[in-house]
Amino acid sequence: MQSSELSVQGQSLQTLYNLYFNKRLVVNRRYQRKLVWSVEEKVKLVDSVVHELPIPLILLAQRKKAGVETYEIIDGLQRLDTFFSFMENKFAYEGKYFDLDTIGDTKARLDAGDIEQGEEKLSRSESLAIANYQIPVSIYRDASTSAIDEVFRRINSGGRRLSLQEIRQAGVLGSLADVVRRSSASIRGDGTFSENVALNDMDELSISRRGLDYGLAMENMFWVRHDIVAQDDIRSSGDEEMVLDLVLDAVIRPWPTSGWQNRDVAYGVPRKIRTASSDEVNAAVDAVGVEELHQRILSVVGLVDDVMAGHGSLGRHMVKLETYEKGTQRQFQAVFAALYSLTFEDGMVPKSHDAVRAVLDNFWGRKLSIPTGGSAWGKDKKKDLYPNVKRNLRKAFYKPEPKRVTVQLNSRMYIDSLLQGPIAEEPLIELKQGFCTLSDPPVEDPDLFEQIMQTAVGMANQGKSAEGLILIGVADKPSAADRLEQIFGVKAITLQNQLVVGTAEQIAHLGYDVDKWWRKWQAKIQSSKLSSEFANSLAHTFKPVFCDGLLLWEMRPKSIGKPITYDGRFFVRIGSSTQEMAADDFLSHMTMHFS
C-alpha cells in the first residue's frame, strides 16, 4: 500500500452535514453496500448521540477532481446516512423531529421546499446539541484507488460485518465482478450509471425498511415477488450470490459446481479444489462482453417476469408448496440456465408467454427434482439435470426463420436499468428522442449526427477510464412524446420517470428497416471526422435494443486513453451539456483528467 497522509479529528454533525448538503460526500458503488439499516437501528444511533455515548470512527478518503474536493466514504456509510436522514426529518426520535430551523443548511432546504418539518419538534437546544455532537473522523489523503480498496477489504474481512459475497465484491476489479455488480443492481432496481454517487442520492437507491417511506420496497423486487430469494438474504447480498451463480452457469462449460469455495476461486481467492480459475472465468465473460452478458441476463430475467405477469409468483407456480422460507434459488438457477442456453446458444425464441408458463406449471413436481442438502451443488448433478430441464422447456420454444435476424428477447428490464439512478446532470449520459424532427411533415434531423458525435467525444474526454451512454428513443419532455404520438401513433412507455418512445416508426418513415439503418449509421460513424481508432470503437457499440415493442438505439462512447477531437475541435461534457473549448482551456482540462 502506498504511503498516504492519515489525519484524525473530531467533526460536528453540523460540519459533516454541510459536506453532505454540498454533495461532497461520495459513495463508491464498486465496494459500498446498500443502505440497509432499519428505523429501529437508526433510532438507537440517534439515542447514543442524545446520551453523548461514543460513536465509532468515520473513515473518509479525500478526492480531488476538477478543482473540487470530495470525500469518499470508506467506513461509516450507514451511520452518516442515519444522522443526515434524521436531520432531514425522515424519521423521528421518541416521536419528535429535529428542528430544521436549528442550522443554516437544513433551514435553507426547508425554505426551498426540499424538506418538510415534522409535526412535533425537539426543542431548539436539543436539536443544537445533536448538530454540535463531535464524531471522530479519519481522513485518508492522497490515497490511490487500490489503497482505498485494500483498506475497505481489511476493515470488513476481519469479522462478519459483511457477508461472504459482499467481501468477494469489495473493491474487486475485473469483468466477473463488474457484470455481477451491474446485473444485481439492475434486477434489484438500484443501478446507477456512474460508480460514484453523492450520498444525497442514495436514499432512493436503497432497500426500504418498515417505518421508512423512501427507497426500494423489498416486496416489489423480482427475487421476492417470485419467491426465489428470501428478504433477509437480499439484505446480506444473497441476490448477488445468486447472480454470480447465474453468470458462471452462462459462461462456463461444463456447468460448474455452485458452492462457496468455487465462488471464491472465481474471484481469485485460493482454495484447494479444481474449478475454473479467476483468469478463466474473466476470459469467458470477456468472450461474451460485459455489456452483452449484462443485457442477456436481464433479458432472461425479464422474460420470466413477463411470462408470470398477472399470474403470481414463479416460485409458487413451478413448486407447489405453501411456504418459501429459503426461496427457490436452485430451481430458478436450473430454469435460468436452460432459458439462457435455448435463447443465446440455440437461437430459439418463445412461442408465447402462455406456452412457457404452461411448461413451468408444477415444473418441479413432475419427473424433475432438485438436489437438496449441503452447501454445494455439484457439477455432476448439474450435468444430469440441466439437459432434462432444457429438454422440457424446449417445448415452448421454436427456431425462427433465418431472415428474422433482428428477433431478440424483450429488453425492457435492461432499458429500465440504464435509466435507474440520478441522471439529470450526469455528464456520461445523453438521451435523444429520435432521428426525425417534430415538424409537419417530419424529416431526418440534419443536426443530430453532428451533435451525437460531439457528445461522444465530450464523454470520452472525461478521463482515461470514461465510458458514456447515448440512448436514442427517449423523449426529453411530455410535449415531445405527445407530438410523436400525433405524428407516428406511438404511445410512450414510462420507465424511471423517462418517456420511452422508440424510433421504429421514424426510420420506417425515412425508408429504412432496422438492419439498413444500423449499417447506415455504423458507416457514417466510421467515415466521420473522428480519428479512425475512436470511430471504429464507437461504431461497434451502436446497436438496436427492443423494449416492449419499441426500438431504441444504444451507443457507448469510451475513452481510448488519450484526448480526442472532432473535426479538429475540442469538446467536453459540463454537467449534461456538451461544450466546445478553446485550445488553451482544453489543454488545462486534459492535463487534469488524463495525467
C-alpha positions as CSV (number, residue, x, y, z in Angstrom):
1,M,0.0,0.0,0.0
2,Q,1.3,3.5,-0.9
3,S,2.2,6.0,1.8
4,S,-0.6,8.4,2.4
5,E,-1.4,11.1,4.9
6,L,-3.9,10.0,7.6
7,S,-5.4,12.5,9.9
8,V,-7.9,12.0,12.7
9,Q,-10.0,14.8,14.2
10,G,-13.4,15.5,15.7
11,Q,-16.0,17.0,13.5
12,S,-19.5,18.1,14.4
13,L,-22.6,16.6,12.7
14,Q,-23.3,20.2,11.5
15,T,-19.9,20.3,9.7
16,L,-20.4,16.9,8.1
17,Y,-24.0,17.8,7.1
18,N,-22.5,20.8,5.2
19,L,-20.4,18.5,3.2
20,Y,-23.5,16.4,2.5
21,F,-25.6,19.5,1.7
22,N,-23.0,20.5,-1.0
23,K,-22.8,16.9,-2.4
24,R,-19.2,16.4,-1.4
25,L,-19.7,13.1,0.4
26,V,-19.5,10.3,-2.2
27,V,-20.4,6.6,-2.2
28,N,-18.3,4.4,-4.4
29,R,-20.7,1.6,-5.5
30,R,-17.8,-0.6,-6.6
31,Y,-17.5,-1.7,-3.0
32,Q,-20.0,0.0,-0.8
33,R,-23.1,-2.0,0.1
34,K,-26.6,-0.7,0.1
35,L,-28.3,1.3,2.9
36,V,-30.0,-1.4,4.8
37,W,-30.5,-0.2,8.4
38,S,-34.0,-0.4,9.8
39,V,-35.6,2.6,11.5
40,E,-35.0,0.8,14.9
41,E,-31.3,0.7,14.2
42,K,-31.3,4.3,13.2
43,V,-33.1,5.4,16.4
44,K,-30.6,3.6,18.5
45,L,-27.8,5.5,16.9
46,V,-29.5,8.8,17.5
47,D,-30.1,7.8,21.1
48,S,-26.4,7.3,21.5
49,V,-25.8,10.9,20.3
50,V,-28.5,12.2,22.6
51,H,-26.9,10.5,25.6
52,E,-23.4,11.5,24.5
53,L,-22.2,8.0,24.1
54,P,-19.1,7.4,21.8
55,I,-19.7,6.7,18.1
56,P,-17.2,4.6,16.1
57,L,-14.8,6.5,13.8
58,I,-15.9,7.6,10.3
59,L,-13.2,6.9,7.6
60,L,-13.1,9.1,4.5
61,A,-10.8,9.3,1.5
62,Q,-10.1,12.7,0.1
63,R,-10.5,13.0,-3.6
64,K,-10.0,16.0,-5.9
65,K,-11.4,16.4,-9.4
66,A,-11.8,19.5,-11.5
67,G,-10.6,21.5,-8.5
68,V,-13.3,20.3,-6.2
69,E,-12.6,18.3,-3.1
70,T,-14.9,15.4,-2.3
71,Y,-14.7,12.7,0.4
72,E,-15.3,9.0,-0.5
73,I,-16.9,7.1,2.4
74,I,-14.8,4.1,3.2
75,D,-16.4,3.2,6.6
76,G,-19.5,4.8,8.2
77,L,-22.0,4.9,5.4
78,Q,-24.9,3.6,7.4
79,R,-24.1,5.9,10.3
80,L,-23.7,9.0,8.2
81,D,-27.0,8.3,6.4
82,T,-28.7,7.8,9.7
83,F,-27.6,11.2,11.0
84,F,-28.5,13.1,7.9
85,S,-31.8,11.4,7.3
86,F,-32.7,12.2,11.0
87,M,-31.6,15.8,10.5
88,E,-33.9,16.0,7.4
89,N,-36.9,14.7,9.3
90,K,-37.2,11.3,7.6
91,F,-37.8,9.6,10.9
92,A,-38.5,10.7,14.5
93,Y,-36.7,10.1,17.8
94,E,-39.2,9.3,20.6
95,G,-41.9,10.8,18.5
96,K,-40.1,14.1,17.9
97,Y,-38.3,15.5,14.9
98,F,-35.1,17.5,14.5
99,D,-35.9,21.3,14.4
100,L,-35.0,22.3,10.8
101,D,-34.5,25.9,11.8
102,T,-31.6,25.0,14.0
103,I,-28.8,25.2,11.5
104,G,-28.4,27.1,8.3
105,D,-28.2,24.2,5.8
106,T,-31.4,22.4,7.0
107,K,-33.2,25.8,7.2
108,A,-32.2,26.5,3.6
109,R,-33.6,23.2,2.4
110,L,-36.8,23.9,4.5
111,D,-37.2,27.4,3.0
112,A,-36.7,26.0,-0.5
113,G,-39.4,23.4,0.0
114,D,-37.0,20.4,-0.4
115,I,-37.8,19.0,3.0
116,E,-40.7,19.4,5.4
117,Q,-40.8,19.9,9.2
118,G,-42.2,17.1,11.2
119,E,-45.2,17.9,13.4
120,E,-43.7,17.6,16.9
121,K,-40.2,19.1,17.2
122,L,-37.4,18.6,19.5
123,S,-36.5,21.8,21.4
124,R,-34.0,24.1,19.8
125,S,-31.4,23.4,22.4
126,E,-31.9,19.6,22.0
127,S,-31.5,19.9,18.2
128,L,-28.5,22.1,18.6
129,A,-26.8,19.6,20.9
130,I,-27.3,16.9,18.3
131,A,-26.0,19.2,15.5
132,N,-22.9,20.0,17.6
133,Y,-22.1,16.4,18.6
134,Q,-18.5,15.6,17.7
135,I,-17.7,12.4,15.8
136,P,-14.1,11.1,15.3
137,V,-13.4,11.4,11.5
138,S,-10.3,9.9,9.9
139,I,-9.4,11.4,6.5
140,Y,-7.2,9.4,4.2
141,R,-5.4,11.9,1.9
142,D,-3.7,11.3,-1.5
143,A,-4.6,7.6,-1.5
144,S,-4.7,5.6,-4.6
145,T,-7.8,3.7,-5.6
146,S,-6.1,0.4,-4.9
147,A,-5.1,1.5,-1.4
148,I,-8.6,2.6,-0.6
149,D,-10.0,-0.8,-1.9
150,E,-7.4,-2.6,0.3
151,V,-8.4,-0.6,3.4
152,F,-12.1,-1.3,2.8
153,R,-11.4,-5.1,2.4
154,R,-9.3,-5.2,5.6
155,I,-11.9,-3.3,7.6
156,N,-14.7,-5.6,6.6
157,S,-12.9,-9.0,6.3
158,G,-11.7,-9.2,10.0
159,G,-15.2,-10.2,11.2
160,R,-18.6,-11.0,9.8
161,R,-19.8,-7.4,9.3
162,L,-20.2,-8.2,5.6
163,S,-21.5,-11.4,4.0
164,L,-19.1,-13.7,2.0
165,Q,-20.4,-12.2,-1.2
166,E,-20.0,-8.7,-0.1
167,I,-16.4,-9.4,0.9
168,R,-15.8,-11.0,-2.5
169,Q,-17.1,-8.0,-4.4
170,A,-15.5,-5.4,-2.1
171,G,-13.3,-3.3,-4.3
172,V,-12.6,-6.1,-6.8
173,L,-11.9,-5.1,-10.4
174,G,-12.5,-7.4,-13.3
175,S,-15.2,-8.5,-15.8
176,L,-16.8,-11.0,-13.5
177,A,-17.2,-8.6,-10.6
178,D,-18.4,-5.9,-13.0
179,V,-21.2,-8.0,-14.6
180,V,-22.3,-9.4,-11.2
181,R,-22.4,-5.9,-9.7
182,R,-24.3,-4.3,-12.6
183,S,-26.8,-7.1,-13.1
184,S,-27.6,-7.5,-9.4
185,A,-28.2,-3.7,-9.1
186,S,-30.3,-3.7,-12.3
187,I,-32.5,-6.5,-11.1
188,R,-33.0,-5.0,-7.6
189,G,-33.7,-1.6,-9.2
190,D,-30.8,0.4,-7.6
191,G,-28.5,0.5,-10.5
192,T,-26.5,3.7,-11.3
193,F,-24.5,4.5,-14.4
194,S,-21.6,6.1,-12.5
195,E,-19.6,4.3,-9.9
196,N,-19.5,7.4,-7.7
197,V,-22.8,8.6,-6.3
198,A,-23.4,11.5,-3.9
199,L,-24.7,10.3,-0.5
200,N,-27.7,12.6,-1.1
201,D,-28.9,10.3,-3.9
202,M,-28.5,7.0,-2.0
203,D,-31.9,7.1,-0.3
204,E,-33.8,6.3,-3.4
205,L,-31.4,3.6,-4.3
206,S,-31.6,1.7,-1.0
207,I,-33.7,-1.0,0.4
208,S,-36.7,0.4,2.3
209,R,-37.5,-1.0,5.7
210,R,-40.6,-0.8,7.9
211,G,-41.0,2.8,9.2
212,L,-39.1,4.4,6.3
213,D,-41.2,5.9,3.4
214,Y,-38.3,6.1,0.9
215,G,-36.1,3.7,-1.1
216,L,-36.9,0.5,-2.8
217,A,-39.7,-1.7,-1.4
218,M,-38.3,-5.2,-0.8
219,E,-41.6,-6.8,-1.6
220,N,-41.6,-5.3,-5.1
221,M,-38.2,-6.7,-6.1
222,F,-38.1,-9.5,-8.7
223,W,-36.5,-12.0,-6.3
224,V,-39.1,-11.5,-3.5
225,R,-42.1,-11.2,-5.8
226,H,-41.3,-14.6,-7.3
227,D,-40.3,-16.4,-4.0
228,I,-36.7,-17.0,-5.3
229,V,-34.5,-15.3,-2.7
230,A,-35.7,-14.5,0.8
231,Q,-35.8,-10.9,2.0
232,D,-33.2,-11.4,4.8
233,D,-30.8,-12.9,2.2
234,I,-31.2,-9.9,0.0
235,R,-30.1,-7.6,2.8
236,S,-26.9,-9.6,3.0
237,S,-26.4,-9.7,-0.8
238,G,-27.7,-13.2,-1.3
239,D,-29.2,-12.0,-4.5
240,E,-25.7,-11.0,-5.8
241,E,-24.5,-14.5,-4.9
242,M,-27.5,-15.8,-6.9
243,V,-26.5,-13.7,-9.9
244,L,-22.9,-14.9,-9.6
245,D,-24.1,-18.5,-9.9
246,L,-26.2,-17.5,-13.0
247,V,-23.2,-15.8,-14.6
248,L,-21.0,-18.8,-14.0
249,D,-23.6,-21.2,-15.4
250,A,-24.0,-18.9,-18.5
251,V,-20.3,-18.8,-19.5
252,I,-18.6,-21.9,-18.1
253,R,-18.8,-25.3,-19.7
254,P,-19.3,-27.9,-18.4
255,W,-21.6,-26.3,-15.9
256,P,-19.6,-25.7,-12.8
257,T,-20.3,-26.6,-9.2
258,S,-22.2,-24.0,-7.3
259,G,-20.6,-23.6,-3.8
260,W,-18.8,-21.1,-1.7
261,Q,-15.3,-22.4,-2.5
262,N,-16.0,-22.3,-6.2
263,R,-17.3,-18.8,-5.9
264,D,-14.2,-17.8,-4.0
265,V,-11.9,-19.2,-6.7
266,A,-13.8,-17.3,-9.4
267,Y,-12.9,-14.1,-7.5
268,G,-9.3,-15.1,-7.2
269,V,-9.3,-16.4,-3.6
270,P,-7.2,-19.6,-3.5
271,R,-9.0,-22.8,-2.4
272,K,-7.9,-26.5,-2.6
273,I,-10.4,-27.5,-5.2
274,R,-10.3,-28.0,-9.0
275,T,-12.6,-25.5,-10.7
276,A,-12.5,-22.6,-13.2
277,S,-9.8,-20.1,-12.1
278,S,-10.4,-16.4,-11.9
279,D,-8.5,-15.8,-15.1
280,E,-10.5,-18.5,-16.9
281,V,-13.8,-17.0,-15.7
282,N,-12.9,-13.5,-16.6
283,A,-11.8,-14.6,-20.0
284,A,-15.1,-16.4,-20.5
285,V,-17.0,-13.3,-19.5
286,D,-14.9,-11.1,-21.9
287,A,-15.6,-13.6,-24.7
288,V,-19.2,-12.6,-24.5
289,G,-18.6,-9.0,-23.4
290,V,-19.6,-7.4,-20.0
291,E,-22.4,-5.3,-21.5
292,E,-23.7,-8.0,-23.8
293,L,-23.8,-10.5,-20.9
294,H,-25.4,-7.9,-18.7
295,Q,-28.1,-7.4,-21.3
296,R,-28.6,-11.2,-21.8
297,I,-29.1,-11.8,-18.1
298,L,-31.6,-9.1,-17.8
299,S,-33.4,-10.4,-20.9
300,V,-33.9,-13.8,-19.5
301,V,-34.9,-12.4,-16.1
302,G,-37.3,-10.0,-17.9
303,L,-38.7,-12.9,-19.9
304,V,-39.6,-14.8,-16.7
305,D,-41.2,-11.6,-15.3
306,D,-43.2,-11.2,-18.5
307,V,-44.3,-14.9,-18.5
308,M,-45.7,-14.6,-15.0
309,A,-47.2,-11.1,-15.3
310,G,-50.7,-11.3,-13.8
311,H,-50.2,-14.9,-12.7
312,G,-48.4,-14.6,-9.4
313,S,-45.1,-15.9,-8.2
314,L,-42.8,-18.1,-10.3
315,G,-41.7,-20.0,-7.2
316,R,-45.2,-20.9,-6.3
317,H,-46.1,-21.7,-9.9
318,M,-43.2,-24.2,-10.5
319,V,-43.0,-25.6,-7.0
320,K,-46.4,-26.3,-5.4
321,L,-45.5,-25.5,-1.8
322,E,-47.2,-23.2,0.7
323,T,-44.2,-21.6,2.3
324,Y,-40.8,-20.5,1.0
325,E,-38.6,-19.6,3.9
326,K,-35.5,-20.2,1.9
327,G,-36.8,-19.4,-1.5
328,T,-36.4,-21.5,-4.7
329,Q,-32.9,-20.5,-5.7
330,R,-31.7,-23.8,-7.2
331,Q,-35.0,-24.3,-9.0
332,F,-34.7,-20.9,-10.6
333,Q,-31.0,-21.3,-11.4
334,A,-31.7,-24.5,-13.4
335,V,-34.5,-22.9,-15.3
336,F,-32.4,-19.8,-16.0
337,A,-29.6,-21.9,-17.3
338,A,-32.0,-23.7,-19.7
339,L,-33.6,-20.5,-20.9
340,Y,-30.2,-18.8,-21.4
341,S,-29.0,-21.8,-23.5
342,L,-32.1,-22.1,-25.6
343,T,-32.1,-18.4,-26.4
344,F,-28.4,-17.4,-26.8
345,E,-26.8,-20.8,-27.7
346,D,-29.5,-22.4,-29.8
347,G,-31.0,-19.1,-31.2
348,M,-34.6,-20.0,-30.2
349,V,-37.5,-17.8,-29.1
350,P,-40.6,-18.4,-27.0
351,K,-43.7,-19.5,-28.9
352,S,-45.7,-17.3,-26.4
353,H,-45.7,-16.4,-22.8
354,D,-48.6,-18.7,-22.2
355,A,-46.6,-21.6,-23.7
356,V,-43.6,-21.0,-21.4
357,R,-45.9,-20.6,-18.4
358,A,-47.7,-23.9,-19.2
359,V,-44.5,-25.8,-19.2
360,L,-43.3,-24.2,-15.9
361,D,-46.6,-25.1,-14.1
362,N,-45.7,-27.5,-11.3
363,F,-42.3,-27.9,-13.1
364,W,-40.5,-29.5,-10.2
365,G,-43.4,-31.7,-9.2
366,R,-43.4,-33.9,-12.2
367,K,-40.4,-36.0,-13.2
368,L,-37.8,-33.4,-12.2
369,S,-36.4,-32.9,-8.7
370,I,-33.8,-30.6,-7.4
371,P,-31.0,-31.9,-5.2
372,T,-31.2,-30.7,-1.6
373,G,-28.8,-30.7,1.4
374,G,-25.2,-29.5,1.6
375,S,-23.9,-26.1,0.7
376,A,-22.5,-27.1,-2.8
377,W,-24.4,-28.2,-5.9
378,G,-22.0,-30.5,-7.7
379,K,-21.3,-30.2,-11.4
380,D,-22.0,-33.9,-11.9
381,K,-25.6,-33.4,-10.6
382,K,-26.0,-30.4,-12.9
383,K,-24.7,-32.5,-15.9
384,D,-27.6,-34.9,-15.4
385,L,-30.3,-32.3,-14.5
386,Y,-29.7,-29.3,-16.8
387,P,-30.2,-31.1,-20.1
388,N,-33.5,-32.5,-18.8
389,V,-34.7,-29.1,-17.7
390,K,-33.8,-27.7,-21.1
391,R,-35.5,-30.6,-23.0
392,N,-38.7,-29.8,-21.1
393,L,-38.6,-26.1,-21.7
394,R,-37.8,-26.6,-25.4
395,K,-41.4,-27.5,-26.0
396,A,-42.3,-23.8,-25.5
397,F,-39.6,-22.5,-28.0
398,Y,-39.1,-22.5,-31.7
399,K,-36.3,-21.6,-34.1
400,P,-37.3,-18.5,-36.2
401,E,-36.7,-18.2,-39.9
402,P,-33.2,-17.2,-40.8
403,K,-34.5,-14.0,-42.4
404,R,-35.7,-12.7,-39.0
405,V,-32.2,-11.5,-38.0
406,T,-33.4,-8.8,-35.6
407,V,-35.6,-11.1,-33.4
408,Q,-34.4,-10.9,-29.7
409,L,-35.9,-11.0,-26.3
410,N,-37.7,-8.0,-24.8
411,S,-35.0,-5.9,-23.1
412,R,-37.4,-3.7,-21.0
413,M,-35.5,-4.6,-17.8
414,Y,-32.2,-3.7,-19.5
415,I,-33.5,-0.3,-20.6
416,D,-35.0,0.3,-17.2
417,S,-31.6,-0.4,-15.6
418,L,-30.0,2.2,-17.9
419,L,-32.4,4.8,-16.7
420,Q,-32.0,4.0,-12.9
421,G,-30.4,6.4,-10.5
422,P,-29.7,10.1,-10.8
423,I,-29.1,11.0,-14.4
424,A,-30.4,14.6,-14.7
425,E,-26.9,16.2,-14.6
426,E,-24.9,13.1,-15.4
427,P,-22.2,14.0,-17.9
428,L,-21.8,10.5,-19.1
429,I,-25.5,10.0,-20.1
430,E,-27.3,11.6,-23.1
431,L,-30.9,10.8,-24.1
432,K,-32.3,11.7,-27.5
433,Q,-35.9,11.4,-28.7
434,G,-35.1,10.1,-32.2
435,F,-33.8,10.7,-35.7
436,C,-36.6,12.9,-37.0
437,T,-37.7,16.5,-36.4
438,L,-41.1,17.1,-35.0
439,S,-42.1,19.3,-37.9
440,D,-45.1,18.7,-40.2
441,P,-44.1,16.7,-42.2
442,P,-41.2,15.2,-40.1
443,V,-37.8,15.0,-41.8
444,E,-34.5,13.5,-40.8
445,D,-32.9,15.8,-38.2
446,P,-30.0,17.4,-40.1
447,D,-28.0,18.3,-36.9
448,L,-28.5,15.1,-34.9
449,F,-25.4,13.2,-36.2
450,E,-23.0,16.1,-35.6
451,Q,-24.5,16.6,-32.1
452,I,-24.1,13.0,-31.2
453,M,-20.5,12.8,-32.5
454,Q,-19.6,15.9,-30.4
455,T,-21.3,14.4,-27.4
456,A,-19.5,11.1,-27.8
457,V,-16.1,13.0,-28.0
458,G,-17.0,15.0,-24.9
459,M,-17.8,11.9,-22.9
460,A,-14.6,10.2,-24.0
461,N,-12.7,13.3,-22.9
462,Q,-13.9,12.9,-19.3
463,G,-10.9,10.8,-18.3
464,K,-8.8,7.7,-19.1
465,S,-11.4,5.3,-17.9
466,A,-14.5,7.2,-19.0
467,E,-17.4,5.3,-20.6
468,G,-20.7,7.1,-21.6
469,L,-24.1,6.1,-22.8
470,I,-26.1,7.7,-25.6
471,L,-29.7,6.3,-25.8
472,I,-31.9,7.3,-28.8
473,G,-35.6,6.8,-28.4
474,V,-36.4,8.6,-25.1
475,A,-38.3,11.9,-25.3
476,D,-36.9,14.8,-23.3
477,K,-40.3,16.2,-22.3
478,P,-44.0,15.2,-22.4
479,S,-44.8,17.6,-25.3
480,A,-42.3,15.8,-27.5
481,A,-43.9,12.5,-26.6
482,D,-47.3,13.9,-27.4
483,R,-46.1,15.2,-30.7
484,L,-44.6,11.8,-31.6
485,E,-47.9,10.2,-30.8
486,Q,-49.7,12.6,-33.1
487,I,-47.2,12.1,-36.0
488,F,-46.4,8.4,-35.8
489,G,-49.1,7.0,-33.5
490,V,-46.6,5.7,-31.0
491,K,-47.6,5.6,-27.3
492,A,-44.8,6.4,-24.8
493,I,-43.8,3.9,-22.1
494,T,-42.8,5.5,-18.7
495,L,-39.6,3.9,-17.2
496,Q,-37.9,5.5,-14.2
497,N,-39.8,8.7,-14.9
498,Q,-38.5,8.8,-18.5
499,L,-40.7,8.7,-21.6
500,V,-39.5,5.8,-23.9
501,V,-40.9,6.5,-27.4
502,G,-38.8,4.3,-29.7
503,T,-37.7,5.0,-33.2
504,A,-39.0,2.2,-35.5
505,E,-41.8,4.5,-37.0
506,Q,-39.3,7.2,-37.6
507,I,-36.8,5.1,-39.5
508,A,-39.6,3.5,-41.4
509,H,-40.8,6.9,-42.4
510,L,-37.3,7.6,-43.7
511,G,-37.5,4.5,-45.8
512,Y,-35.3,2.1,-43.7
513,D,-35.7,-1.1,-41.8
514,V,-33.6,-1.9,-38.7
515,D,-30.7,-3.6,-40.4
516,K,-30.3,-1.0,-43.1
517,W,-30.4,1.9,-40.6
518,W,-27.9,0.0,-38.4
519,R,-25.5,-0.4,-41.3
520,K,-26.0,3.3,-42.4
521,W,-25.1,4.8,-39.1
522,Q,-22.2,2.5,-38.5
523,A,-20.8,3.5,-41.9
524,K,-21.5,7.2,-41.1
525,I,-19.6,6.9,-37.8
526,Q,-16.6,5.2,-39.4
527,S,-16.3,7.8,-42.1
528,S,-16.9,10.7,-39.8
529,K,-14.4,13.4,-38.7
530,L,-13.3,11.3,-35.8
531,S,-9.9,9.6,-35.5
532,S,-10.2,6.1,-37.1
533,E,-9.3,4.4,-33.7
534,F,-12.2,6.1,-31.9
535,A,-14.6,5.9,-34.8
536,N,-14.2,2.1,-35.1
537,S,-14.6,1.7,-31.4
538,L,-17.8,3.9,-31.4
539,A,-19.4,2.3,-34.4
540,H,-19.0,-1.1,-32.9
541,T,-21.1,0.0,-29.8
542,F,-24.0,1.3,-31.9
543,K,-26.8,-1.3,-31.8
544,P,-30.6,-1.7,-31.6
545,V,-32.3,-2.6,-28.3
546,F,-36.0,-3.6,-28.0
547,C,-38.3,-2.5,-25.2
548,D,-42.0,-3.7,-25.2
549,G,-42.1,-3.5,-29.0
550,L,-40.3,-0.1,-29.1
551,L,-36.9,0.1,-30.9
552,L,-34.2,2.1,-29.3
553,W,-30.5,2.6,-30.2
554,E,-27.6,2.4,-27.8
555,M,-24.1,3.9,-28.2
556,R,-21.2,3.6,-25.7
557,P,-18.5,6.2,-26.2
558,K,-15.4,5.0,-24.4
559,S,-12.1,6.7,-23.8
560,I,-9.1,5.4,-25.8
561,G,-6.8,6.6,-23.1
562,K,-5.9,9.9,-24.6
563,P,-7.7,13.2,-25.5
564,I,-9.6,13.2,-28.9
565,T,-11.1,15.8,-31.1
566,Y,-13.9,16.1,-33.7
567,D,-13.1,17.9,-36.9
568,G,-10.1,19.4,-35.1
569,R,-12.3,20.9,-32.4
570,F,-12.2,20.3,-28.7
571,F,-15.4,19.1,-26.8
572,V,-16.0,18.2,-23.2
573,R,-19.1,17.5,-21.1
574,I,-20.1,20.0,-18.4
575,G,-23.0,18.5,-16.5
576,S,-25.5,17.2,-19.0
577,S,-24.4,19.5,-21.8
578,T,-21.6,19.3,-24.5
579,Q,-19.4,22.3,-24.8
580,E,-16.7,23.3,-27.2
581,M,-13.4,24.5,-25.6
582,A,-10.7,26.8,-26.7
583,A,-7.3,25.0,-27.2
584,D,-5.7,26.5,-24.1
585,D,-8.6,25.7,-21.8
586,F,-8.8,22.2,-23.3
587,L,-5.1,21.6,-22.6
588,S,-5.7,22.5,-19.0
589,H,-8.7,20.3,-18.8
590,M,-6.9,17.3,-20.3
591,T,-3.9,17.8,-18.0
592,M,-6.2,17.5,-15.1
593,H,-8.1,14.5,-16.4
594,F,-5.5,12.4,-18.2
595,S,-2.4,12.9,-16.1
